[in-house]
């Protein structure tokens, strides 16, 4: 029989790391609510069409990375590889069009079958923000500002660079697509297999290629700015003006693209040199065509997502766990009294640990191992007088305290 282990690309998250993950989510929650965003959660799995319609038949996620299976009813189901498609599906299936604009944030596990590496797993966790129903440039500025505020709150904004680009409107995008295809066709035989496959169906994705040979060819490819019409230029100028106004620094990156047709106008990423070759911390953009492509009403959208595991590699702190109070009966017969006292202390908001078994010495050792700040010792003589012994585990000092005043007495130290 095979020894039981986590599936490759998955792992157990232990308490210390989980506290850090919760800290990152709490930071998003804090800043998202400051910007007026509400928290939602969509199902971990969806009908596969939700992702096939949105991510495209030629994307690596659909062709190589999705966890797809047939359920007992014969439906094709996919574990969600990203969060935006589920939010767009929710807007359609819940009839939320009349409530626009909608401002949502979320967090949770995502699933992609790819080669596990540093900070990247087959089950990973994302936080994300979606703003639906705002076609104006201020929407792009706001979601970038929210991302910047959150990264600043985490203390890692100084390690990151905001890179932005414009994909233009539909007309500009089609014009650029035509120019790019004409350029790349001259190098078809020199392109990687993946890029040759994408050339006719999704040529903008060639610009994302990590292949060294492809990168050399891409260096001299046409620039997107050459195909922008006046509307597209004005929109991007508005984004840059807003970021300047908010003192959010950025770097123009003409090769930053999104390959799918429903993306338009602003694309952006916060990148860092602190994660090795995989330098993207947070990525987003405008996707005005997404909801319509899924069969819903024409709806503007802009948002971003960030991997919790990767952000955690940059954040070197998280809130310390609140130090507990150990309640220890001196003799086993007082276990029920210890249980009752623990209940009262917890009702007052204290973290309380019970040793469960063993003599007083063994329970004190466990209390020290758990970094308890006090031990409340319950002895038979003291309990008859309505007293307990309170021992400070940092100093070793101890005193008798009345049960009636114990909570108030502790509050001055905690």
TORTIVEX-854291 format. One record per residue (C-alpha): x, y, z; residue in one letter. Coordinates in nm, 4 decimals. Each point is the difference from the previous one (the first is absolute). Layout:
// TORTIVEX-854291
+----------+----------+----------+---------+
|       c1 |       c2 |       c3 | residuo |
+----------+----------+----------+---------+
|        X |        Y |        Z |       A |
...
+----------+----------+----------+---------+
***
This chain:
// TORTIVEX-854291
+----------+----------+----------+---------+
|       c1 |       c2 |       c3 | residuo |
+----------+----------+----------+---------+
|   0.0000 |   0.0000 |   0.0000 |       X |
|   0.1303 |   0.3454 |  -0.0956 |       X |
|   0.0967 |   0.2233 |   0.2909 |       X |
|  -0.2580 |   0.2774 |   0.0270 |       X |
|   0.1374 |   0.3380 |  -0.1073 |       X |
|  -0.1527 |   0.3247 |  -0.1305 |       X |
|  -0.0600 |  -0.0026 |  -0.3750 |       X |
|   0.2889 |   0.1572 |  -0.1926 |       X |
|  -0.0410 |   0.3764 |  -0.0141 |       X |
|  -0.2149 |   0.0112 |   0.3143 |       X |
|   0.1046 |   0.0363 |   0.3619 |       X |
|  -0.1212 |   0.0359 |   0.3527 |       X |
|  -0.0013 |   0.3544 |   0.1357 |       X |
|   0.1144 |  -0.0018 |   0.3615 |       X |
|  -0.1249 |   0.2454 |   0.2660 |       X |
|   0.2826 |   0.2559 |  -0.0212 |       X |
|  -0.0263 |   0.0285 |  -0.3795 |       X |
|  -0.3787 |   0.0010 |   0.0167 |       X |
|   0.0129 |   0.2968 |   0.2364 |       X |
|   0.2084 |   0.1823 |  -0.2578 |       X |
|  -0.2490 |  -0.0883 |  -0.2761 |       X |
|  -0.2839 |   0.1303 |   0.2154 |       X |
|   0.1981 |   0.3167 |   0.0609 |       X |
|   0.0319 |   0.0576 |  -0.3765 |       X |
|  -0.3718 |  -0.0618 |  -0.0520 |       X |
|  -0.0843 |   0.2316 |   0.2899 |       X |
|   0.2111 |   0.2748 |  -0.1586 |       X |
|  -0.1920 |  -0.0376 |  -0.3277 |       X |
|  -0.3277 |  -0.0017 |   0.1914 |       X |
|   0.0970 |   0.3163 |   0.1882 |       X |
|   0.1014 |   0.2008 |  -0.3067 |       X |
|  -0.2735 |  -0.1390 |  -0.2282 |       X |
|  -0.2662 |   0.1051 |   0.2493 |       X |
|   0.1576 |   0.3474 |   0.0205 |       X |
|  -0.0596 |   0.0234 |  -0.3761 |       X |
|  -0.3595 |  -0.1233 |   0.0351 |       X |
|   0.0501 |  -0.3578 |  -0.1266 |       X |
|  -0.2039 |  -0.2905 |   0.1405 |       X |
|   0.1242 |  -0.3529 |   0.0589 |       X |
|  -0.1425 |  -0.2904 |  -0.2007 |       X |
|   0.0763 |  -0.3661 |  -0.0592 |       X |
|  -0.0726 |  -0.2011 |  -0.3143 |       X |
|   0.0020 |  -0.3841 |  -0.0238 |       X |
|   0.3340 |  -0.1781 |  -0.0142 |       X |
|  -0.1233 |  -0.1905 |  -0.3067 |       X |
|  -0.2108 |   0.1140 |  -0.2949 |       X |
|  -0.1303 |  -0.1465 |  -0.3254 |       X |
|   0.3027 |  -0.0163 |  -0.2282 |       X |
|  -0.1571 |   0.2382 |  -0.2523 |       X |
|   0.0406 |   0.2840 |   0.2510 |       X |
|   0.3755 |  -0.0194 |  -0.0517 |       X |
|   0.0113 |  -0.1258 |  -0.3585 |       X |
|  -0.2073 |   0.2965 |  -0.1174 |       X |
|   0.2113 |   0.2496 |   0.1891 |       X |
|   0.3558 |  -0.1310 |  -0.0129 |       X |
|  -0.0098 |  -0.1129 |  -0.3636 |       X |
|   0.0645 |  -0.3361 |  -0.1620 |       X |
|   0.3614 |   0.0931 |  -0.0757 |       X |
|   0.1040 |   0.1133 |   0.3476 |       X |
|   0.2415 |  -0.2152 |   0.1975 |       X |
|  -0.2443 |  -0.0058 |   0.2897 |       X |
|  -0.2742 |  -0.1647 |  -0.2081 |       X |
|   0.2221 |  -0.2272 |  -0.2097 |       X |
|   0.2460 |  -0.1129 |   0.2672 |       X |
|  -0.0802 |   0.1123 |   0.3523 |       X |
|  -0.3695 |  -0.0371 |   0.0877 |       X |
|  -0.1156 |  -0.2695 |   0.2411 |       X |
|  -0.3080 |  -0.1233 |  -0.1873 |       X |
|  -0.2155 |  -0.3043 |   0.0737 |       X |
|  -0.3494 |  -0.1403 |  -0.0578 |       X |
|  -0.2205 |  -0.0155 |   0.3067 |       X |
|  -0.2502 |  -0.2774 |   0.0755 |       X |
|  -0.2668 |   0.1807 |  -0.2000 |       X |
|   0.2212 |   0.0075 |  -0.3098 |       X |
|   0.0698 |   0.3751 |   0.0134 |       X |
|   0.3508 |   0.1216 |  -0.0806 |       X |
|   0.1302 |   0.1858 |   0.3044 |       X |
|   0.3225 |   0.1989 |   0.0485 |       X |
|   0.1719 |   0.1072 |   0.3195 |       X |
|   0.0371 |   0.3761 |  -0.0341 |       X |
|   0.3409 |   0.1058 |  -0.1373 |       X |
|  -0.0699 |   0.3705 |   0.0654 |       X |
|  -0.2652 |   0.2218 |   0.1577 |       X |
|  -0.1252 |   0.2512 |  -0.2573 |       X |
|  -0.2003 |  -0.2434 |  -0.2145 |       X |
|  -0.2029 |  -0.1166 |   0.2995 |       X |
|  -0.0812 |   0.3588 |   0.0964 |       X |
|  -0.1156 |   0.0767 |  -0.3549 |       X |
|  -0.2131 |  -0.3160 |  -0.0009 |       X |
|  -0.1524 |   0.1092 |   0.3321 |       X |
|  -0.0987 |   0.3350 |  -0.1480 |       X |
|  -0.1814 |  -0.1770 |  -0.2839 |       X |
|  -0.1651 |  -0.2860 |   0.1887 |       X |
|  -0.1074 |   0.2168 |   0.2945 |       X |
|  -0.1432 |   0.2768 |  -0.2206 |       X |
|   0.2165 |   0.2717 |   0.1539 |       X |
|   0.0121 |   0.2268 |  -0.3063 |       X |
|  -0.2527 |   0.2410 |   0.1541 |       X |
|   0.2234 |   0.0452 |   0.3068 |       X |
|   0.3043 |   0.1336 |  -0.1859 |       X |
|   0.2532 |   0.1211 |   0.0889 |       X |
|   0.1101 |  -0.2972 |   0.2115 |       X |
|   0.3155 |  -0.0012 |   0.2102 |       X |
|   0.1198 |  -0.3395 |   0.1221 |       X |
|   0.3032 |  -0.1606 |   0.1590 |       X |
|   0.0664 |  -0.3668 |   0.0721 |       X |
|   0.2582 |  -0.2509 |   0.1147 |       X |
|   0.0330 |  -0.3758 |  -0.0255 |       X |
|   0.1716 |  -0.2994 |  -0.1586 |       X |
|   0.0597 |  -0.0337 |  -0.3754 |       X |
|   0.1210 |  -0.3062 |  -0.1907 |       X |
|   0.2359 |  -0.0364 |  -0.2960 |       X |
|   0.1894 |  -0.3041 |  -0.1201 |       X |
|   0.3438 |   0.1482 |  -0.0577 |       X |
|   0.3552 |  -0.0714 |   0.1070 |       X |
|   0.0318 |   0.0823 |   0.3700 |       X |
|   0.2748 |   0.2512 |   0.0790 |       X |
|   0.0918 |   0.2598 |   0.2585 |       X |
|  -0.3159 |   0.1858 |   0.1020 |       X |
|  -0.2140 |  -0.1836 |  -0.2562 |       X |
|  -0.2123 |  -0.3044 |   0.0769 |       X |
|  -0.2745 |  -0.2016 |  -0.1671 |       X |
|  -0.2349 |   0.1044 |   0.2775 |       X |
|   0.0781 |   0.3618 |   0.0781 |       X |
|  -0.1855 |   0.2899 |   0.1563 |       X |
|  -0.0949 |   0.3339 |  -0.1487 |       X |
|  -0.1486 |   0.3269 |   0.1094 |       X |
|  -0.1737 |   0.2100 |  -0.2620 |       X |
|  -0.2051 |   0.3109 |  -0.0706 |       X |
|  -0.2623 |   0.0550 |  -0.2727 |       X |
|  -0.1727 |   0.3272 |  -0.0930 |       X |
|  -0.2951 |  -0.0573 |  -0.2342 |       X |
|  -0.2041 |   0.2595 |  -0.1885 |       X |
|   0.2477 |   0.2892 |  -0.0048 |       X |
|   0.1258 |   0.0712 |  -0.3557 |       X |
|   0.1615 |   0.3285 |   0.1015 |       X |
|   0.3733 |   0.0397 |   0.0510 |       X |
|  -0.0504 |   0.0633 |   0.3715 |       X |
|  -0.0761 |  -0.3718 |   0.0424 |       X |
|   0.3484 |  -0.0981 |  -0.1142 |       X |
|   0.1575 |   0.2623 |   0.2234 |       X |
|  -0.1985 |  -0.1135 |   0.3042 |       X |
|   0.0839 |  -0.3705 |  -0.0205 |       X |
|   0.3700 |   0.0798 |  -0.0502 |       X |
|  -0.0129 |   0.2415 |   0.2950 |       X |
|  -0.1612 |  -0.2705 |   0.2134 |       X |
|   0.2770 |  -0.2438 |  -0.0931 |       X |
|   0.2632 |   0.2617 |   0.0792 |       X |
|  -0.1610 |   0.0757 |   0.3383 |       X |
|  -0.0107 |  -0.3685 |   0.0918 |       X |
|   0.3630 |  -0.0640 |  -0.0987 |       X |
|   0.0973 |   0.3100 |   0.1954 |       X |
|  -0.1903 |  -0.1252 |   0.3035 |       X |
|   0.1882 |  -0.3292 |  -0.0244 |       X |
|   0.3293 |   0.1893 |  -0.0099 |       X |
|   0.1043 |  -0.1381 |  -0.3392 |       X |
|  -0.0948 |   0.2792 |  -0.2402 |       X |
|   0.3596 |   0.1272 |   0.0020 |       X |
|   0.1105 |  -0.3426 |  -0.1290 |       X |
|  -0.2434 |   0.0166 |  -0.2929 |       X |
|  -0.0148 |   0.1835 |  -0.3322 |       X |
|  -0.3331 |   0.0831 |  -0.1623 |       X |
|   0.0209 |  -0.0756 |  -0.3736 |       X |
|  -0.2831 |   0.1188 |  -0.2242 |       X |
|  -0.0940 |  -0.0168 |  -0.3666 |       X |
|  -0.3036 |   0.0641 |  -0.2154 |       X |
|  -0.1628 |  -0.2600 |  -0.2234 |       X |
|  -0.2216 |   0.2648 |  -0.1588 |       X |
|  -0.3608 |  -0.0420 |  -0.1032 |       X |
|  -0.1328 |  -0.2685 |  -0.2353 |       X |
|   0.0928 |   0.1913 |  -0.3174 |       X |
|   0.3547 |   0.0685 |   0.1170 |       X |
|   0.0449 |  -0.3542 |   0.1164 |       X |
|  -0.1074 |  -0.1462 |  -0.3352 |       X |
|   0.2390 |   0.2319 |  -0.1802 |       X |
|   0.2898 |  -0.1033 |   0.2190 |       X |
|  -0.0895 |  -0.3668 |  -0.0281 |       X |
|   0.0221 |   0.0252 |  -0.3797 |       X |
|   0.3426 |   0.1701 |   0.0148 |       X |
|   0.1341 |  -0.2523 |   0.2503 |       X |
|  -0.1116 |  -0.3006 |  -0.2084 |       X |
|   0.1647 |   0.1432 |  -0.3115 |       X |
|   0.3244 |   0.0509 |   0.1911 |       X |
|   0.0059 |  -0.3403 |   0.1715 |       X |
|  -0.0852 |  -0.1982 |  -0.3134 |       X |
|   0.3449 |   0.0834 |  -0.1386 |       X |
|   0.1488 |  -0.1810 |   0.3009 |       X |
|  -0.2478 |  -0.2884 |   0.0258 |       X |
|   0.2648 |  -0.2702 |  -0.0443 |       X |
|   0.2143 |   0.1547 |   0.2744 |       X |
|  -0.2777 |   0.0273 |   0.2572 |       X |
|  -0.0523 |  -0.2542 |   0.2757 |       X |
|  -0.2678 |  -0.2650 |  -0.0471 |       X |
|  -0.2381 |   0.1776 |   0.2412 |       X |
|   0.0432 |   0.3342 |  -0.1775 |       X |
|  -0.0592 |  -0.1541 |  -0.3441 |       X |
|  -0.3220 |  -0.1478 |   0.1343 |       X |
|  -0.1106 |   0.3378 |   0.1368 |       X |
|   0.1009 |   0.2039 |  -0.3025 |       X |
|  -0.3243 |  -0.0259 |  -0.1957 |       X |
|  -0.2505 |  -0.0356 |   0.2843 |       X |
|   0.1423 |   0.2118 |   0.2816 |       X |
|   0.3115 |   0.1870 |  -0.1213 |       X |
|   0.0215 |   0.2442 |   0.2925 |       X |
|   0.0863 |  -0.2927 |   0.2254 |       X |
|   0.3245 |  -0.0413 |  -0.1939 |       X |
|   0.1120 |   0.3205 |   0.1720 |       X |
|  -0.0305 |  -0.1857 |   0.3335 |       X |
|   0.2363 |  -0.2761 |  -0.1105 |       X |
|   0.2850 |  -0.0884 |   0.2358 |       X |
|   0.1915 |  -0.1834 |  -0.2742 |       X |
|   0.3388 |   0.1657 |  -0.0589 |       X |
|  -0.0272 |  -0.0284 |  -0.3766 |       X |
|  -0.3490 |   0.1511 |   0.0014 |       X |
|   0.1179 |   0.2861 |   0.2212 |       X |
|   0.2695 |   0.0914 |  -0.2509 |       X |
|  -0.2549 |   0.0126 |  -0.2826 |       X |
|  -0.2462 |   0.1990 |   0.2123 |       X |
|   0.2602 |   0.2708 |   0.0675 |       X |
|  -0.0606 |   0.1502 |  -0.3454 |       X |
|  -0.3759 |  -0.0638 |  -0.0175 |       X |
|  -0.2306 |   0.2982 |  -0.0666 |       X |
|  -0.0888 |   0.2112 |   0.3042 |       X |
|  -0.3632 |   0.0119 |   0.1136 |       X |
|   0.0103 |   0.3802 |   0.0194 |       X |
|   0.0349 |   0.0181 |  -0.3801 |       X |
|  -0.3535 |  -0.1388 |  -0.0383 |       X |
|  -0.1836 |   0.2069 |   0.2605 |       X |
|  -0.2823 |   0.2279 |  -0.1134 |       X |
|  -0.0870 |   0.3295 |   0.1696 |       X |
|  -0.2513 |  -0.1552 |   0.2407 |       X |
|   0.2528 |  -0.2574 |   0.1191 |       X |
|   0.2715 |   0.2600 |   0.0462 |       X |
|  -0.2333 |   0.2261 |   0.1963 |       X |
|  -0.1080 |  -0.2836 |   0.2295 |       X |
|   0.3586 |  -0.0981 |   0.0786 |       X |
|   0.0979 |   0.3629 |   0.0524 |       X |
|  -0.2825 |   0.0223 |   0.2536 |       X |
|   0.1321 |  -0.3043 |   0.1875 |       X |
|   0.3506 |   0.1442 |   0.0150 |       X |
|  -0.1314 |   0.3404 |   0.1071 |       X |
|  -0.1995 |  -0.1588 |   0.2831 |       X |
|   0.2969 |  -0.2023 |   0.1227 |       X |
|   0.2176 |   0.3113 |  -0.0103 |       X |
|  -0.2646 |   0.1896 |   0.1960 |       X |
|   0.0038 |  -0.2705 |   0.2698 |       X |
|   0.3839 |  -0.0079 |   0.0002 |       X |
|   0.0009 |  -0.3670 |  -0.1073 |       X |
|   0.3199 |  -0.0546 |  -0.1953 |       X |
|  -0.0009 |  -0.2303 |  -0.3023 |       X |
|   0.2089 |  -0.1273 |  -0.2868 |       X |
|  -0.1255 |  -0.0349 |  -0.3580 |       X |
|   0.0401 |  -0.3513 |  -0.1392 |       X |
|  -0.1034 |  -0.0270 |  -0.3648 |       X |
|   0.0303 |  -0.3819 |   0.0085 |       X |
|  -0.2473 |  -0.0444 |   0.2838 |       X |
|  -0.3068 |  -0.1531 |  -0.1659 |       X |
|  -0.3039 |  -0.2181 |   0.0614 |       X |
|  -0.0592 |  -0.2471 |  -0.2791 |       X |
|  -0.3784 |  -0.0396 |   0.0112 |       X |
|  -0.2333 |   0.2167 |  -0.2074 |       X |
|  -0.2193 |   0.1217 |   0.2861 |       X |
|   0.2920 |   0.1899 |   0.1555 |       X |
|   0.0380 |   0.3652 |  -0.0958 |       X |
|   0.1651 |   0.3239 |   0.1051 |       X |
|   0.2021 |  -0.0289 |   0.3220 |       X |
|   0.2180 |  -0.2991 |   0.0888 |       X |
|   0.2141 |   0.0213 |   0.3116 |       X |
|   0.2244 |  -0.2015 |   0.2285 |       X |
|   0.1854 |   0.0599 |   0.3231 |       X |
|   0.3321 |  -0.1816 |  -0.0422 |       X |
|   0.3005 |  -0.0596 |   0.2228 |       X |
|   0.3547 |  -0.1296 |  -0.0189 |       X |
|  -0.0483 |  -0.1824 |   0.3294 |       X |
|  -0.1696 |  -0.3106 |  -0.1409 |       X |
|   0.2571 |  -0.1177 |  -0.2523 |       X |
|  -0.1116 |  -0.0621 |  -0.3561 |       X |
|  -0.3693 |   0.0098 |   0.0961 |       X |
|  -0.0106 |   0.3718 |   0.0790 |       X |
|  -0.3733 |   0.0810 |  -0.0206 |       X |
|  -0.1559 |   0.0743 |   0.3385 |       X |
|  -0.3394 |   0.1294 |  -0.1177 |       X |
|  -0.1490 |   0.0259 |  -0.3495 |       X |
|  -0.3156 |   0.1484 |  -0.1483 |       X |
|  -0.1666 |   0.1918 |  -0.2765 |       X |
|  -0.3212 |   0.1105 |  -0.1661 |       X |
|  -0.2287 |  -0.2684 |  -0.1484 |       X |
|  -0.3027 |   0.1808 |  -0.1459 |       X |
|  -0.0877 |  -0.2876 |  -0.2343 |       X |
|   0.0027 |  -0.2867 |   0.2496 |       X |
|  -0.3614 |  -0.0070 |   0.1241 |       X |
|  -0.1347 |   0.0416 |  -0.3528 |       X |
|   0.2215 |  -0.2839 |  -0.1278 |       X |
|  -0.1508 |  -0.2228 |   0.2714 |       X |
|  -0.3511 |   0.0726 |  -0.1292 |       X |
|  -0.0879 |   0.2837 |   0.2347 |       X |
|  -0.0684 |   0.3699 |  -0.0589 |       X |
|   0.2779 |   0.2306 |  -0.1102 |       X |
|   0.1725 |   0.0939 |   0.3259 |       X |
|   0.3213 |   0.1860 |   0.0704 |       X |
|   0.2422 |  -0.1636 |   0.2398 |       X |
|   0.3425 |   0.0567 |   0.1497 |       X |
|   0.1812 |  -0.1817 |   0.2787 |       X |
|   0.3072 |  -0.1810 |   0.1247 |       X |
|   0.1138 |  -0.3114 |   0.1827 |       X |
|   0.3024 |  -0.0895 |   0.2103 |       X |
|   0.1403 |  -0.3306 |   0.1235 |       X |
|   0.0083 |  -0.0244 |   0.3788 |       X |
|   0.2930 |  -0.2448 |   0.0069 |       X |
|   0.2115 |   0.2301 |  -0.2130 |       X |
|  -0.0842 |   0.3124 |   0.1972 |       X |
|   0.0796 |  -0.1876 |   0.3199 |       X |
|   0.3547 |  -0.0512 |  -0.1290 |       X |
|   0.0445 |   0.3792 |   0.0041 |       X |
|  -0.1754 |   0.0714 |   0.3296 |       X |
|   0.2318 |  -0.0783 |   0.2893 |       X |
|  -0.2446 |   0.0574 |   0.2820 |       X |
|  -0.3460 |  -0.0934 |   0.1200 |       X |
|  -0.1860 |   0.0690 |   0.3226 |       X |
|   0.1284 |  -0.2007 |   0.2949 |       X |
|  -0.2427 |  -0.2465 |   0.1453 |       X |
|  -0.1644 |   0.1347 |   0.3153 |       X |
|   0.1779 |  -0.1550 |   0.2966 |       X |
|  -0.2224 |  -0.2420 |   0.1925 |       X |
|  -0.0783 |  -0.0453 |   0.3669 |       X |
|   0.0516 |  -0.3539 |   0.1296 |       X |
|  -0.2586 |  -0.1242 |   0.2495 |       X |
|   0.1544 |  -0.2819 |   0.2041 |       X |
|  -0.1655 |  -0.2074 |   0.2734 |       X |
|   0.2485 |  -0.0956 |   0.2691 |       X |
|  -0.1808 |  -0.3324 |   0.0487 |       X |
|  -0.2026 |  -0.2033 |  -0.2500 |       X |
|  -0.3212 |   0.0336 |   0.2049 |       X |
|  -0.0142 |   0.3699 |  -0.0905 |       X |
|  -0.0167 |  -0.0580 |  -0.3781 |       X |
|  -0.3647 |   0.1070 |  -0.0169 |       X |
|   0.0747 |   0.3193 |   0.1936 |       X |
|   0.2798 |   0.0713 |  -0.2497 |       X |
|  -0.2419 |  -0.0539 |  -0.2863 |       X |
|  -0.2526 |   0.2423 |   0.1517 |       X |
|   0.2654 |   0.2661 |   0.0647 |       X |
|   0.1291 |  -0.0361 |  -0.3578 |       X |
|  -0.3530 |   0.0653 |  -0.1264 |       X |
|  -0.0262 |   0.3220 |   0.2062 |       X |
|   0.3407 |   0.1255 |  -0.1156 |       X |
|  -0.0808 |  -0.0728 |  -0.3648 |       X |
|  -0.3314 |   0.1836 |   0.0345 |       X |
|   0.2061 |   0.3053 |   0.0941 |       X |
|   0.2032 |  -0.0322 |  -0.3226 |       X |
|   0.3070 |  -0.1806 |   0.1304 |       X |
|   0.1799 |  -0.2839 |  -0.1796 |       X |
|   0.0038 |  -0.2922 |   0.2420 |       X |
|   0.1864 |  -0.3299 |  -0.0161 |       X |
|  -0.0801 |  -0.3087 |   0.2092 |       X |
|   0.2714 |  -0.2590 |   0.0438 |       X |
|  -0.2557 |  -0.2823 |  -0.0221 |       X |
|   0.2161 |  -0.2553 |   0.1845 |       X |
|   0.3069 |  -0.0454 |   0.2167 |       X |
|   0.1165 |   0.1426 |   0.3316 |       X |
|   0.0544 |   0.3704 |   0.0644 |       X |
|   0.3682 |  -0.0115 |  -0.1011 |       X |
|  -0.0834 |  -0.1567 |  -0.3372 |       X |
|  -0.2757 |   0.2495 |  -0.0656 |       X |
|   0.2271 |   0.2930 |   0.0868 |       X |
|   0.2564 |  -0.1297 |  -0.2521 |       X |
|  -0.2692 |  -0.0084 |  -0.2645 |       X |
|  -0.1105 |   0.3521 |   0.0953 |       X |
|   0.3558 |   0.1277 |  -0.0493 |       X |
|   0.0249 |  -0.1801 |  -0.3331 |       X |
|  -0.3187 |   0.1763 |  -0.1114 |       X |
|   0.1505 |   0.3358 |   0.1073 |       X |
|  -0.2742 |   0.0561 |   0.2571 |       X |
|   0.0313 |   0.3281 |   0.1869 |       X |
|  -0.1708 |  -0.1140 |   0.3245 |       X |
|  -0.0871 |  -0.3238 |   0.1710 |       X |
|  -0.3090 |  -0.0049 |   0.2200 |       X |
|   0.0575 |  -0.2733 |   0.2606 |       X |
|  -0.3111 |  -0.1466 |   0.1633 |       X |
|   0.0728 |  -0.1705 |   0.3331 |       X |
|  -0.2474 |  -0.1621 |   0.2422 |       X |
|   0.0725 |   0.2388 |   0.2867 |       X |
|  -0.0136 |   0.3131 |  -0.2174 |       X |
|  -0.3205 |  -0.0990 |  -0.1777 |       X |
|  -0.1788 |  -0.0415 |   0.3348 |       X |
|   0.0929 |   0.3609 |   0.0786 |       X |
|  -0.1055 |   0.1206 |  -0.3469 |       X |
|   0.3607 |   0.0658 |  -0.0994 |       X |
|   0.2492 |  -0.1193 |  -0.2651 |       X |
|   0.3763 |   0.0378 |  -0.0357 |       X |
|   0.1048 |   0.2128 |  -0.2967 |       X |
|   0.3542 |  -0.0652 |  -0.1226 |       X |
|   0.1746 |   0.2310 |  -0.2482 |       X |
|   0.1869 |  -0.2438 |  -0.2261 |       X |
|   0.2391 |   0.2702 |  -0.1245 |       X |
|   0.1208 |   0.1080 |   0.3478 |       X |
|  -0.0938 |  -0.2957 |   0.2181 |       X |
|  -0.1796 |   0.2315 |   0.2436 |       X |
|  -0.3299 |  -0.1211 |   0.1392 |       X |
|  -0.2830 |   0.1301 |   0.2166 |       X |
|  -0.3369 |  -0.1047 |   0.1301 |       X |
|  -0.2949 |   0.1612 |  -0.1788 |       X |
|  -0.3714 |  -0.0195 |   0.0736 |       X |
|  -0.2057 |  -0.1884 |  -0.2587 |       X |
|  -0.2431 |   0.2929 |   0.0012 |       X |
|   0.2702 |   0.2482 |  -0.1073 |       X |
|   0.2201 |  -0.2299 |  -0.2124 |       X |
|  -0.1239 |   0.1240 |  -0.3392 |       X |
|   0.0405 |   0.3658 |   0.0932 |       X |
|   0.3398 |  -0.0720 |   0.1534 |       X |
|   0.1218 |  -0.1703 |  -0.3196 |       X |
|  -0.1310 |   0.2785 |  -0.2224 |       X |
|   0.2672 |   0.2397 |   0.1232 |       X |
|   0.2710 |  -0.2301 |  -0.1364 |       X |
|  -0.1584 |  -0.1275 |  -0.3241 |       X |
+----------+----------+----------+---------+
***
